[in-house]
Amino acid sequence: MSTDLSTLRKLAHLSRLEFDATKEQQMLGDLNKILDWVAQLSELDTTNVEPLVHLSHEINVLRPDVARNSVSHQEGLRNAPRKDSDYFRVPKVLE
């Protein structure tokens, strides 16, 4: 399978890409190589091959997500450059 310059220009327009003449020819060659490679893949016999759903059969081995307080409120405010009783003091950002 191969494509022509008008198809490449249409794809470039849809992708919001611009190529000069030399890059256009280079991209056309690269696109045709990709399409030839995909055509080779379609020639393979996949009648007895199951579809791949996951890359491995491993089960999620992460720890359960448990909410807990690891830093107390006072410890969190201890190293704040500016604080006001229970809150961080930051510069005003809204008018």
C-alpha positions as CSV (number, residue, x, y, z in Angstrom):
1,M,0.0,0.0,0.0
2,S,1.3,3.5,-0.8
3,T,0.0,7.0,-0.7
4,D,0.5,10.0,-2.9
5,L,1.4,13.6,-2.3
6,S,-2.2,14.9,-2.2
7,T,-3.1,12.5,0.6
8,L,0.0,13.6,2.6
9,R,-1.0,17.2,2.2
10,K,-4.5,16.4,3.4
11,L,-3.1,14.6,6.4
12,A,-0.8,17.5,7.1
13,H,-3.6,20.0,6.9
14,L,-5.8,17.9,9.3
15,S,-2.8,17.6,11.7
16,R,-2.0,21.3,11.4
17,L,1.5,20.6,10.1
18,E,3.5,22.4,7.4
19,F,6.3,20.9,5.3
20,D,8.6,22.4,2.8
21,A,9.2,20.6,-0.5
22,T,12.2,18.5,0.8
23,K,10.5,17.6,4.1
24,E,7.3,16.7,2.2
25,Q,9.2,14.1,0.1
26,Q,10.9,12.7,3.1
27,M,7.6,12.5,5.0
28,L,5.9,10.8,2.0
29,G,8.7,8.2,2.0
30,D,8.4,7.6,5.7
31,L,4.6,7.3,5.5
32,N,4.9,4.8,2.7
33,K,7.4,2.7,4.7
34,I,5.0,2.6,7.7
35,L,2.1,1.6,5.4
36,D,4.2,-1.2,3.9
37,W,5.1,-2.4,7.3
38,V,1.4,-2.5,8.4
39,A,0.6,-4.4,5.2
40,Q,3.2,-7.0,6.1
41,L,1.5,-7.4,9.5
42,S,-1.9,-8.1,7.8
43,E,-0.4,-11.0,5.9
44,L,0.2,-13.0,9.1
45,D,-2.1,-15.9,10.0
46,T,-3.7,-15.0,13.3
47,T,-6.6,-17.5,13.3
48,N,-5.5,-19.3,16.5
49,V,-4.1,-16.3,18.3
50,E,-6.2,-14.9,21.1
51,P,-6.6,-11.1,21.3
52,L,-4.2,-9.5,23.8
53,V,-6.1,-7.8,26.6
54,H,-3.2,-7.4,29.1
55,L,0.5,-7.5,28.7
56,S,1.0,-10.0,31.5
57,H,-1.1,-12.3,33.7
58,E,0.1,-10.7,36.9
59,I,-2.5,-9.5,39.4
60,N,-2.2,-6.0,40.9
61,V,0.4,-6.4,43.7
62,L,0.1,-2.9,45.2
63,R,-0.9,-2.3,48.8
64,P,-4.5,-1.4,49.6
65,D,-5.1,2.3,49.7
66,V,-5.8,3.2,53.3
67,A,-6.3,6.8,54.4
68,R,-4.3,7.9,57.4
69,N,-2.8,11.1,58.8
70,S,1.0,10.8,58.6
71,V,1.7,14.4,59.5
72,S,-0.2,16.2,62.2
73,H,-1.7,19.7,61.6
74,Q,0.9,21.3,63.9
75,E,3.8,19.5,62.3
76,G,2.6,20.6,58.9
77,L,2.6,24.3,60.0
78,R,5.8,24.1,61.9
79,N,8.2,25.0,59.0
80,A,5.8,27.4,57.2
81,P,7.4,30.8,56.5
82,R,4.2,32.6,57.5
83,K,1.2,31.1,59.3
84,D,-1.9,32.3,61.0
85,S,-3.1,30.0,63.8
86,D,-4.4,27.1,61.6
87,Y,-3.5,28.2,58.1
88,F,-0.6,29.0,55.8
89,R,-0.3,32.7,54.9
90,V,0.3,33.3,51.2
91,P,0.4,36.5,49.1
92,K,-3.0,37.6,47.8
93,V,-3.6,36.4,44.3
94,L,-7.2,37.7,43.7
95,E,-8.4,41.2,43.5
